Amino acid sequence: MQRRATIGWLLLFLPLTALFYWKILLTRQFSLLTDREAVNQGYAWMHFTITSIRNGRLAIWDPYTLSGHSFPGEMQTAAFYPIHLLLALFPFNHAAVLSPVTYHVWFAATHVMAACFMFALIRELELSRLSAFIGGICFSLGGYVAHMSWPHLLESATWLPLVFLFLLRALRAASTPLAALNASIGGLMLGMSVLAGGLHVVLMELLVIASAGIFYACSPGPEGPSRPSGGLSAGLRAAIVISVLGIVGLAAGAVQLFPSVEYSARALRFLGAQGALPANQPIPYADMDDEFLPQGIALFVAPFAFNGNATLGEATSPYIGVFPLLAAIIGIRRYWGNRWVRYLTGLAVAAFLFSMGTYSWLHGVLYATVPKLWAMREASRMVLVTDFALAILAAYGVEALIVRSNGQESTKAGWPGLNRTLLGIVIACGAALFVPGMFGKPDTNPWNALSILMIFASYGLYQYLERGNRSRGVQAIMIGLILFDLSSRDWTAINRIELTRTRIDLLDQLMSARAAAQFLKAQPGLFRVQIQTDPVPNIGDVFEVPMVQAGGGVTLPIDYTRMSGYPDLLNVRYFLTPAKEQKPGAVYQDKDWKVYENPNGYPRAWTVHETKVEPSAERAGEQLGAPGFDAHRTALTEVPVTLEPLAEGAREAVLASMVTPTRMELEVDAQSRGLLVLSENYYPGWRATIDGQNAPIYRVDSGLRGLVVPRGHSRVVLRYAPASIYWGGLLTSVAFLGTLVAIWLRGRRVPAIR
C-alpha cells in the first residue's frame, strides 16, 4: 500500500506538468525554439547527437560546422548524455528532422524527472508524501529549473536532488563500506550532471557537497557531535564521503571532461565587448557581470519588481511562489533543531549572496580561492542552489502546517510575531493595490498586482490552515494555488504569432533553408558552404550540409579563427544568401534563399611540392593573405619536410573514396614525392596511414592537415581516434560498472541500500 501510494503521487506529476506546459504541449502557437541559442545550439546539437546515434556512431567529431571540430569539446553539446538515447527512439517529422513537438515533450519530461528526484530526496528526509509532492512542484516548476530553457543547464540541474540524497545516505550509513557505496551512487548522479553538459551546475553541486560535508562534521546532530554510526568521527566520515563522491562523479563524467579539457586549451572564449581569451584561462573578475542587484531580493515575492530591472545579464527568476516561501519560513522556525534545516537555511542565504556577484564579498572571496570557480561566469545562476534549498524548506513548512503527528492534531505552525507581520504585509499590499484604483495614481503594473493577489490568497490559505482545516480538499486547493501562482509566471514559451511581428522566428528561418540544403547535398564532390546572413542558421548539424561557420556556440578553436578569414582555402564552393540578394548568377533560388557558386574555392585536398617553414602558427596565418602567396603551389609548415619538385606540366589527382564524420579515405596519384594538404582542421586525435603504414600529420597553412605522400598511387586513410575520449570512456565505464557491481553484491546480502 505504501509503495502504491508513492507511485500515485509520482504519477500525478505527469498531468500537472502537462497542464503547466499546455502552451507548448497542446498548441503550436507557442515555442521554446525561437532564438539563436535555443535553435542553432540546443536544438541543432541535439539533432546531430540523435542522428549520430541512429547511424550507429558516437557524436565525437562534427564535420558540418566550423569546417570540422571536436563535438564534445564544447561541453554544452552533451554528446554523451545517456538520456538522449531515448530521443533516438522517436521518429523525425515530415522534414526528416527532430520534431519541435518531440523537443517540447522532452522538455516537459525533464521537469517531471526533476520533480520525482526532489520527491525522493524529501522522502529521504522523512517527510510526508504531500510535503514531498509540494517540494517537487516548487523545484521543478518554479525558480531556476522552470525558467531555464537551455538544455544542458536544465538537464544538469535535474540531478542535484539525487546527488544530495545519496550524500545524506552516505553520511548517515551504518557502516563505512555502506557509506562509500552510497557516496559512489551519489557520484554517478554527479556524473550524470557532467554528461548533461552543464559545467556551471556541476560546480554548484560540488560546492553543495563540500559545504554539506563540512557542516555535518562541525554541527551536532541526533547521533552526537563527533562520532556517527560506523565508528568513525564525523569529520573523517565526511572527508571519506566527499572524496568518494567527488572522485566517482568526476570519473563518471570523464568521457565528457577529458575532451573538454583538451579542447579548452585550443579554443577561445568570447566575452562580448571585452573580446576573447583562451578558454582555459581564468575569466577576469571585471567580466563576471551576470548577477542579481541588491533589490533582487524582492523577486522572491514579486517577479516583476522594479519593472524587471533587478538583475544584470542572464539571471533567471528565483520565484518559487508566495505560499511556498511562507511555508519555507514556517519550516525553518518549526524545525530549526533539525541539522539539515539549519544547513539548508544557511545554504539558501549564502547562495543568494553569491548570486549578487560583485555586490557580495562572498562571491569575490570564493572566486579568488576556489579552483576553477571562475568558469562559472554567471554568478546569478547560483540561485539554483537557493531555490533547491527553499523547495525543501517549503516541504518542511507544509509538514508543520498540515501533517498531523501520530494521529493527533498538530499545534499551530504560526506564531504571534509571524501573524502580526503577515497582517501588516497584507494591509500594505491592500493599500498598494486599492489606492491607485481609487485615485488613479500611481499606476500599478499588472504583474505586481498579481503578486499582491497571490499574497492575499496565500495569507487567507495560511489562516484557514491555522484554524485546523486540513482536509484533502484544502490540500488540493493549496496545490492548485501554488500551480496557478507558478504557471502565471512561466514566460519560457514564446508566442510565435507575436514574435513574427517584431523579429525573425529562427526555427522558421532554419527550416526555410531545407530546400536549399537538399540542392546543395545533391551537388557532386566535397565542399563547404558559407552562409552570408546573421544570425547564421545551423544547416550543418540539422541538414548535414558542411559549413564554415559555427551556427552556435560560445567558443571557437584557435586554429579555426586564423583560417576563417580565408573561405577559399576552407573549401567553400557555395555561398548561401537570403533571397533578397540582388547579385545575378545564382545557381539556385527559392522564395527564401539563393545559392551562388564560388569559382575560387579550393578542393578538399590537393598536393604541393614546395614548402616554406614557419614555426609560428600565428605568423603563418598572417602570411596566407600576403601578396603572391599561392597555397595551390606552396605550403607553410612548422617543421621542414623533404619533397620532390613536380615536373613541368605533370598532372596529379586526389579523389576522396569514402568520407564519414570520423573517417576519410583518399586515393592519391602523385608524380613525385609531395605534401598532401587537406582542407580539414588540424586537431589532436586524428591518425593517418598511407598504404597501411602509419604516417605523421603535419600542421600546414596555419591550421590545416598535411601528409607527405610518395610518388605513384597511394591510399590515404585518416580516422579520428582521440585518446581523450577513449581514456575518458574507459574511466566512465569503470565508474558506472564498478558501482553497479558493488550495488549488486550488496543487494545479495541486504534488501536495500541505506
C-alpha positions in Angstrom: 0.0 0.0 0.0 2.8 2.4 0.9 4.6 1.8 -2.4 1.3 2.2 -4.3 0.6 5.5 -2.6 4.1 6.7 -3.6 3.6 5.7 -7.2 0.3 7.5 -7.2 1.9 10.8 -6.1 4.7 10.4 -8.6 2.3 9.7 -11.5 0.4 12.9 -10.5 3.4 14.9 -11.7 2.7 13.9 -15.2 -0.7 15.5 -15.8 0.1 18.5 -13.7 3.3 19.2 -15.6 1.4 18.7 -18.9 -1.1 21.3 -17.8 1.6 23.6 -16.6 3.2 23.5 -20.1 0.0 23.4 -22.0 1.2 26.2 -24.3 4.0 24.1 -25.9 2.3 20.7 -25.5 -1.3 21.4 -26.6 -0.8 24.2 -29.2 1.6 25.2 -32.0 1.3 28.9 -31.2 4.0 28.8 -28.6 7.5 27.5 -28.7 10.8 27.3 -26.9 12.6 27.3 -30.2 12.7 30.8 -31.4 16.1 32.4 -30.5 19.7 31.8 -31.5 20.8 29.7 -28.6 17.7 27.5 -28.5 17.6 26.8 -32.2 21.2 26.9 -33.5 22.8 25.4 -30.4 20.5 23.3 -28.2 18.1 22.0 -30.8 20.7 21.6 -33.6 23.2 19.9 -31.3 20.6 17.6 -30.0 19.6 16.7 -33.6 23.2 16.0 -34.5 23.6 13.7 -31.5 20.4 11.8 -32.2 21.3 11.4 -35.9 24.7 10.0 -34.9 23.1 7.5 -32.5 20.7 6.4 -35.2 23.6 5.9 -37.6 25.4 3.7 -35.0 28.3 6.1 -34.2 29.4 8.4 -31.4 29.0 12.1 -31.9 32.7 12.9 -31.3 33.6 14.8 -34.5 31.3 17.3 -36.1 32.3 17.7 -39.8 29.3 20.0 -40.6 30.2 23.2 -38.7 33.4 25.2 -38.2 35.0 23.2 -41.0 35.0 20.3 -38.7 35.7 20.3 -34.9 35.5 18.2 -31.7 31.8 17.9 -30.9 32.2 17.1 -27.2 35.0 19.6 -26.8 32.4 22.3 -26.1 30.7 20.7 -23.1 27.3 22.2 -23.8 26.7 19.8 -26.6 26.1 16.9 -24.1 27.4 14.4 -26.6 27.4 11.5 -24.1 24.3 12.2 -22.1 22.7 8.8 -21.9 19.1 10.1 -21.6 19.4 11.4 -25.2 19.4 7.7 -26.3 15.7 7.7 -25.6 15.1 10.6 -28.0 16.6 8.4 -30.8 13.5 6.2 -30.4 11.2 9.0 -31.6 10.6 9.4 -35.3 11.7 12.5 -37.1 9.0 14.8 -38.6 8.0 15.3 -42.2 11.1 17.4 -42.8 13.3 14.5 -41.6 14.5 16.4 -38.5 13.8 16.3 -34.8 10.2 17.4 -34.3 9.7 20.5 -32.2 6.8 18.5 -30.6 9.3 15.9 -29.5 11.6 18.6 -28.2 8.8 20.1 -26.2 7.7 16.8 -24.8 11.3 16.0 -23.8 11.5 19.5 -22.1 8.3 18.7 -20.0 9.5 15.2 -19.2 12.8 16.6 -17.9 10.7 18.7 -15.4 8.8 15.6 -14.4 12.2 13.9 -13.7 13.3 16.9 -11.6 10.0 16.7 -9.6 10.4 13.0 -8.9 14.0 13.3 -7.9 13.1 16.1 -5.4 10.2 14.0 -4.1 12.7 11.1 -3.4 15.0 13.5 -1.6 12.3 14.9 0.7 11.0 11.4 1.5 14.6 10.6 2.4 14.3 13.4 4.9 11.3 11.5 6.4 8.7 14.0 5.4 5.2 13.0 4.2 4.3 12.4 0.6 2.2 15.5 0.4 5.2 17.6 1.6 7.5 15.8 -0.9 5.0 16.5 -3.7 4.9 20.2 -2.9 8.7 20.3 -2.8 8.8 18.6 -6.1 6.5 21.1 -7.7 8.4 24.1 -6.3 11.8 22.8 -7.5 10.6 21.6 -10.9 8.0 24.2 -11.9 9.4 27.2 -10.0 12.6 29.2 -9.8 15.7 28.3 -11.8 14.6 25.0 -13.2 11.3 26.3 -14.5 12.9 29.3 -16.2 16.0 27.7 -17.6 15.4 26.9 -21.3 19.0 25.9 -22.2 19.0 22.1 -22.4 22.5 21.4 -20.8 21.8 23.6 -17.8 18.3 22.2 -17.3 19.3 18.6 -17.6 22.3 19.0 -15.2 20.2 20.8 -12.6 17.8 17.9 -12.6 20.3 15.6 -10.8 21.0 17.9 -7.9 18.4 16.3 -5.6 19.7 12.8 -6.2 23.3 13.9 -5.6 22.2 15.3 -2.2 20.0 12.3 -1.4 22.9 9.9 -1.7 25.2 12.3 0.1 22.8 12.1 3.1 22.6 8.4 2.9 26.4 8.1 2.9 26.8 10.4 5.9 24.1 8.5 7.9 25.1 5.0 6.8 25.5 2.3 9.4 29.0 1.3 8.2 31.9 2.8 6.4 31.6 0.4 3.4 27.9 1.3 3.0 28.8 5.0 3.3 31.3 4.6 0.5 28.8 2.7 -1.6 26.1 5.4 -1.2 28.7 8.1 -1.9 29.6 6.2 -5.1 26.0 6.2 -6.2 25.8 9.9 -5.5 29.0 10.2 -7.6 27.1 8.6 -10.5 24.4 11.2 -10.2 27.1 13.9 -10.2 28.5 12.2 -13.3 25.1 12.4 -15.0 25.2 16.2 -14.4 28.6 16.3 -16.0 27.5 14.3 -19.0 24.5 16.6 -19.4 27.0 19.3 -20.2 26.2 21.9 -17.5 29.6 22.7 -16.1 28.2 25.6 -14.1 25.7 23.3 -12.4 28.4 20.8 -11.7 30.5 23.4 -9.9 27.4 24.4 -7.8 26.9 20.7 -6.9 30.5 20.4 -5.8 30.1 23.4 -3.6 26.9 21.9 -2.1 28.7 18.5 -1.5 31.7 20.1 0.2 29.7 22.6 2.3 27.2 19.9 3.4 30.1 17.6 4.4 31.8 20.3 6.4 28.6 21.3 8.1 27.9 17.7 9.0 31.3 17.4 10.5 31.0 20.6 12.6 27.3 20.6 13.5 25.9 18.3 16.2 23.0 16.0 15.1 20.9 13.2 16.6 23.9 10.9 16.7 26.1 13.4 18.6 28.7 15.9 17.6 31.7 13.7 16.9 31.0 10.0 16.3 28.3 8.8 13.9 27.3 5.1 13.5 30.1 3.1 11.8 32.8 4.0 14.4 34.4 6.9 12.5 34.4 10.5 13.7 32.0 12.8 11.9 34.9 14.7 10.3 36.6 11.6 9.0 33.3 10.2 7.7 32.5 13.5 5.9 36.0 13.5 4.4 35.6 10.0 3.1 32.2 10.6 1.7 33.1 13.9 0.0 36.2 12.3 -1.5 34.5 9.2 -2.8 31.5 11.1 -4.2 33.7 13.7 -5.9 36.2 11.2 -7.4 33.5 8.8 -8.7 31.5 11.7 -10.0 34.4 13.2 -12.0 35.3 9.7 -13.2 31.8 9.0 -14.3 31.9 12.2 -16.3 35.4 11.7 -17.6 34.3 10.8 -21.2 33.0 14.4 -21.3 35.5 16.1 -19.1 38.7 14.8 -20.9 37.8 16.1 -24.4 36.6 19.4 -22.9 39.9 19.9 -21.1 41.7 19.1 -24.4 39.6 21.5 -26.4 39.7 24.3 -23.9 43.5 24.5 -24.3 42.9 25.1 -28.1 39.9 27.4 -28.1 38.9 31.0 -27.5 36.1 32.1 -25.2 34.3 35.3 -26.3 33.2 37.8 -23.7 31.2 40.2 -25.9 32.7 43.7 -25.9 35.6 42.5 -23.8 37.0 40.4 -26.6 38.3 36.9 -26.5 40.8 34.9 -24.3 41.9 31.3 -24.2 39.1 29.1 -22.9 41.3 27.6 -20.2 42.4 31.0 -18.9 40.6 32.4 -15.8 38.0 34.9 -16.6 38.9 38.3 -15.2 36.8 39.4 -12.3 35.7 42.5 -14.1 33.9 40.3 -16.6 31.9 38.3 -14.0 29.0 40.6 -14.5 25.8 38.5 -14.6 24.3 39.0 -11.2 21.3 39.9 -9.0 21.2 43.5 -8.0 20.6 44.1 -4.3 17.0 44.8 -4.9 16.7 41.4 -6.5 15.6 40.0 -3.1 12.2 41.4 -4.0 11.9 38.9 -6.9 11.2 36.1 -4.4 7.8 37.7 -3.8 7.2 39.8 -6.9 9.0 38.5 -10.1 8.3 41.8 -11.9 9.5 44.1 -9.0 11.4 47.2 -10.1 9.9 46.6 -13.6 12.1 43.6 -14.0 15.3 45.8 -13.5 16.7 43.8 -10.6 19.3 41.7 -12.4 22.2 42.1 -14.8 22.8 39.7 -17.7 21.2 36.2 -17.9 19.8 36.0 -14.4 16.7 33.7 -14.2 13.8 34.2 -11.8 14.2 32.8 -8.3 10.5 32.8 -7.8 9.1 29.5 -6.2 5.7 31.1 -5.2 4.4 33.1 -2.4 2.8 30.3 -0.4 5.9 28.1 -0.7 8.1 30.9 0.5 5.8 31.4 3.5 5.9 27.7 4.1 9.7 27.8 4.0 9.8 30.4 6.7 7.5 28.3 8.9 9.6 25.2 8.2 12.8 27.0 9.3 11.2 28.2 12.6 9.4 24.9 13.5 12.3 22.5 12.5 15.3 24.7 13.4 16.5 21.9 15.7 16.9 19.7 12.6 20.6 19.7 11.5 19.7 19.8 7.8 17.1 22.5 8.1 19.8 24.7 9.6 22.2 23.8 6.8 19.6 24.4 4.1 18.7 27.8 5.6 22.4 28.8 5.5 22.8 27.4 2.0 19.9 29.4 0.7 21.2 32.6 2.1 24.8 32.0 1.1 23.8 31.0 -2.4 21.8 34.2 -2.9 24.6 36.3 -1.6 26.9 34.6 -4.1 24.4 35.3 -6.9 24.7 39.0 -6.2 28.1 38.8 -7.8 30.3 41.8 -7.5 27.9 43.3 -4.9 28.9 40.5 -2.5 32.2 39.9 -0.8 31.3 36.2 -0.6 31.4 35.9 -4.4 34.7 37.7 -4.6 36.4 35.5 -1.9 35.2 32.3 -3.5 36.2 33.5 -6.9 39.7 34.1 -5.6 40.1 30.9 -3.5 38.1 28.1 -5.1 39.8 26.4 -8.0 38.1 26.7 -11.4 35.1 28.6 -9.9 35.9 31.4 -12.4 34.4 29.1 -15.1 31.0 29.9 -13.6 31.0 33.4 -15.0 27.2 33.9 -14.4 27.1 34.4 -10.6 23.3 34.7 -10.9 23.0 31.0 -11.8 23.8 30.2 -8.2 20.1 31.0 -7.5 19.5 27.3 -8.5 21.0 26.3 -5.1 18.8 28.9 -3.3 15.7 27.5 -5.0 16.8 23.9 -4.2 17.1 24.7 -0.5 13.9 26.7 -0.4 11.9 23.9 -2.1 13.0 21.5 0.7 12.3 24.0 3.4 8.9 24.7 1.9 8.2 20.9 2.3 9.1 21.2 6.0 6.7 24.1 6.2 3.9 22.1 4.7 4.7 19.4 7.1 4.2 21.8 10.0 1.0 23.3 8.5 -0.8 20.2 7.5 0.6 16.9 8.6 -0.5 15.5 12.0 1.8 13.7 14.4 0.8 10.2 15.5 -2.8 10.8 14.5 -3.1 13.8 16.9 -3.9 17.3 15.9 -0.7 19.2 15.4 0.0 22.5 17.1 -0.4 25.7 15.1 2.5 26.3 12.8 2.5 30.0 13.1 3.5 32.3 16.0 2.3 35.7 17.1 5.2 37.6 15.5 4.7 35.9 12.2 0.9 36.6 12.2 1.4 40.3 13.0 4.0 40.6 10.3 1.8 38.9 7.7 -1.2 41.0 8.6 0.9 44.2 8.2 2.1 43.0 4.8 -1.4 42.3 3.7 -2.6 45.7 4.8 0.3 47.4 3.0 -0.4 45.4 -0.1 -4.1 46.3 0.0 -3.2 49.9 0.1 -0.8 49.5 -2.8 -3.5 47.8 -4.8 -6.6 49.9 -4.0 -5.2 53.4 -3.6 -4.2 53.6 -7.3 -7.6 52.1 -8.1 -9.4 54.9 -6.2 -7.2 57.9 -7.2 -5.6 56.7 -10.5 -2.1 57.4 -9.2 0.4 55.9 -9.2 -0.1 53.3 -11.9 0.2 49.7 -10.8 2.0 47.2 -13.0 -0.5 44.3 -13.6 2.2 41.7 -12.8 2.9 43.4 -9.5 -0.9 43.5 -8.9 -0.9 39.7 -9.5 1.8 39.3 -6.9 -0.3 41.3 -4.4 -3.3 39.0 -5.1 -1.1 35.9 -4.5 -0.1 37.4 -1.2 -3.8 37.9 -0.3 -4.6 34.3 -1.3 -1.6 32.8 0.5 -2.4 34.7 3.7 -6.0 33.5 3.5 -5.0 29.9 3.0 -2.5 30.1 5.8 -5.1 31.4 8.2 -7.6 28.7 7.1 -5.0 26.0 7.8 -4.1 27.5 11.1 -7.8 27.1 12.2 -7.4 23.3 11.8 -8.8 22.9 8.2 -6.5 20.3 6.7 -8.9 18.1 4.7 -7.9 16.6 1.3 -10.0 19.4 -0.3 -7.9 22.0 1.4 -4.7 20.2 0.3 -5.9 20.2 -3.3 -6.6 24.0 -3.0 -3.1 24.5 -1.7 -1.6 22.6 -4.7 -3.9 24.4 -7.1 -2.9 27.8 -5.7 0.8 27.0 -6.0 0.4 25.8 -9.5 -1.6 28.8 -10.5 0.9 31.1 -9.0 3.9 29.4 -10.7 2.2 29.0 -14.1 1.2 32.6 -14.3 5.0 33.5 -14.1 6.1 31.0 -16.7 7.5 33.1 -19.5 9.7 30.5 -21.1 7.3 29.8 -24.1 7.3 32.5 -26.7 4.1 33.4 -28.7 5.2 32.8 -32.2 2.5 35.0 -33.7 3.6 38.0 -31.7 7.3 37.2 -32.4 7.0 37.3 -36.1 5.6 40.9 -35.9 8.8 42.2 -34.4 11.7 39.8 -35.4 12.6 36.5 -37.1 11.5 33.2 -35.8 14.8 31.4 -36.1 13.4 28.0 -36.2 11.3 29.1 -39.2 14.4 30.6 -40.7 16.3 27.3 -40.2 13.5 25.2 -41.7 13.1 27.5 -44.7 16.7 26.5 -45.7 15.7 22.9 -46.1 15.1 23.0 -49.9 18.4 24.9 -50.4 20.1 22.3 -48.3 18.7 19.5 -50.4 20.0 21.2 -53.5 23.5 21.6 -52.0 23.6 18.0 -50.9 22.8 16.9 -54.4 25.9 18.5 -55.8 28.9 16.3 -56.5 32.2 16.3 -54.7 33.3 17.6 -51.3 32.7 21.2 -50.5 31.6 23.6 -47.8 29.1 26.5 -47.7 29.5 29.9 -46.3 26.2 31.5 -45.2 26.0 35.2 -45.7 23.5 36.4 -43.2 23.3 37.0 -39.4 22.3 35.0 -37.4 23.7 32.0 -39.3 21.2 29.1 -39.4 22.8 25.9 -38.4 22.1 23.9 -41.5 25.2 21.9 -40.8 24.1 20.0 -37.8 20.4 19.8 -38.8 20.6 19.1 -42.6 24.2 17.8 -42.8 25.5 20.5 -45.2 29.2 21.2 -44.3 29.6 24.9 -43.5 32.5 27.0 -42.3 30.5 28.9 -39.6 29.5 27.8 -36.2 25.8 28.2 -36.2 26.1 28.4 -32.4 28.5 28.1 -29.6 30.4 30.3 -27.2 33.9 29.2 -28.1 35.9 28.8 -31.3 39.0 26.7 -32.0 42.1 28.9 -32.2 43.3 27.4 -35.4 39.9 28.0 -37.0 39.9 31.6 -36.0 43.1 32.1 -38.0 41.7 30.3 -41.0 38.2 31.7 -41.0 39.2 34.8 -43.0 40.2 32.6 -45.9 37.0 30.8 -47.1 38.5 29.8 -50.4 41.2 27.8 -48.5 38.4 26.2 -46.4 36.9 24.5 -49.5 34.0 27.0 -49.8 32.4 26.3 -53.1 29.0 27.9 -52.5 27.6 30.9 -50.8 24.1 30.8 -49.3 22.4 34.2 -49.1 18.8 35.4 -48.3 16.6 35.6 -51.4 16.7 39.4 -51.3 20.3 39.4 -52.5 20.3 41.3 -55.8 23.5 39.9 -57.3 22.9 38.0 -60.5 24.2 34.5 -61.3 22.5 32.4 -58.6 22.7 28.6 -59.3 19.7 28.0 -57.1 16.8 30.2 -55.8 13.6 29.8 -53.9 11.4 32.3 -52.0 13.8 32.4 -49.1 17.3 31.6 -50.3 19.8 31.9 -53.1 22.9 29.9 -53.8 26.0 31.3 -55.6 29.0 29.3 -56.7 32.5 30.4 -55.6 34.9 29.8 -58.5 37.9 30.4 -56.3 37.2 27.7 -53.7 40.0 25.2 -53.1 39.2 21.5 -53.3 39.0 19.4 -50.1 42.5 18.0 -50.8 45.4 18.8 -53.1 49.2 18.2 -53.4 52.0 20.7 -53.3 55.8 20.3 -53.9 57.1 23.4 -52.3 57.1 24.4 -48.6 58.1 27.3 -46.5 59.0 26.7 -42.9 57.2 28.9 -40.4 57.3 27.6 -36.8 54.7 30.1 -35.6 51.1 29.3 -36.5 50.1 32.9 -35.9 52.7 34.2 -38.4 51.8 31.5 -40.8 48.2 32.7 -40.6 49.3 36.2 -41.4 51.3 35.0 -44.5 48.3 33.3 -46.0 47.0 36.7 -47.2 50.4 38.0 -48.3 50.6 39.2 -52.0 51.9 36.5 -54.3 51.3 33.6 -51.9 49.6 30.7 -53.7 48.5 27.8 -51.4 48.0 25.7 -54.5 51.8 25.5 -55.0 53.3 26.2 -51.6 52.5 25.1 -48.1 53.6 26.7 -44.8 54.9 24.1 -42.4 56.0 24.2 -38.8 59.0 21.8 -39.5 61.0 21.0 -42.6 59.7 18.2 -44.8 61.5 16.7 -47.7 59.7 16.9 -51.1 60.5 16.5 -54.7 59.8 19.0 -57.4 56.9 18.4 -59.8 57.8 18.2 -63.5 56.5 20.9 -65.7 53.0 20.1 -67.0 52.7 17.0 -64.8 49.2 16.4 -63.5 48.2 14.9 -60.2 44.9 13.7 -58.8 43.3 13.3 -55.4 40.0 11.5 -55.0 38.0 11.0 -51.8 36.7 7.5 -52.0 34.9 7.5 -48.6 34.0 10.2 -46.1 32.2 9.8 -42.8 32.3 12.2 -39.8 35.3 10.3 -38.2 37.0 8.7 -41.3 38.3 9.8 -44.6 39.8 7.6 -47.4 41.6 9.2 -50.4 43.2 7.8 -53.5 46.2 10.0 -54.4 48.2 9.9 -57.6 51.4 11.9 -57.3 54.0 12.3 -59.9 56.7 12.9 -57.3 57.0 12.9 -53.5 54.7 15.7 -52.4 52.7 17.1 -49.5 49.0 16.2 -49.4 47.2 19.2 -48.0 43.7 18.6 -46.7 41.2 21.5 -46.1 40.5 20.0 -42.7 41.2 21.5 -39.3 44.3 20.3 -37.6 43.4 18.8 -34.3 44.8 16.1 -31.9 43.2 12.7 -32.2 43.4 12.3 -35.9 45.5 9.3 -37.1 46.7 8.6 -40.6 48.0 5.7 -42.6 49.4 5.7 -46.1 49.1 2.3 -47.8 48.6 0.7 -44.4 51.6 2.4 -42.7 51.3 4.9 -40.0 52.1 8.4 -41.2 52.6 11.7 -39.3 50.1 14.5 -39.7 51.7 18.0 -40.0 50.1 21.3 -39.3 50.2 23.3 -42.5 49.0 26.7 -43.6 48.4 27.7 -40.0 45.7 25.2 -39.2 45.2 22.6 -41.9 46.4 19.0 -42.1 49.2 17.7 -44.3 50.8 14.4 -45.1 53.8 13.5 -47.1 52.8 11.1 -49.9 55.2 9.1 -52.1 55.4 9.1 -55.8 52.8 7.0 -57.5 49.4 5.8 -56.3 48.7 5.9 -52.6 45.7 5.0 -50.4 45.5 7.5 -47.6 43.2 6.8 -44.6 42.5 9.3 -41.8 40.4 8.4 -38.8 39.5 10.2 -35.6 40.6 8.2 -32.6 41.1 10.6 -29.7 42.9 9.3 -26.7 41.0 11.8 -24.6 37.7 10.1 -25.4 39.0 6.6 -25.2 40.6 7.0 -21.8 37.7 9.1 -20.6 35.3 6.5 -21.8 37.2 3.8 -20.1 37.2 5.7 -16.8 33.5 6.4 -17.2 32.7 2.8 -17.8 34.7 1.7 -14.8 32.9 4.2 -12.6 29.4 3.1 -13.7 30.1 -0.6 -14.0 32.1 -0.8 -10.7 29.4 1.0 -8.8 26.6 -1.1 -10.3 28.5 -4.3 -9.5 29.0 -3.1 -5.9 25.3 -2.4 -5.6 24.5 -5.9 -6.9 26.9 -7.6 -4.5 25.5 -5.6 -1.6 21.9 -6.4 -2.7 22.6 -10.1 -2.5 23.3 -9.6 1.3 20.8 -7.0 2.3 17.4 -6.0 0.8 18.1 -2.2 0.5 21.0 0.2 0.4 20.5 2.6 3.3 
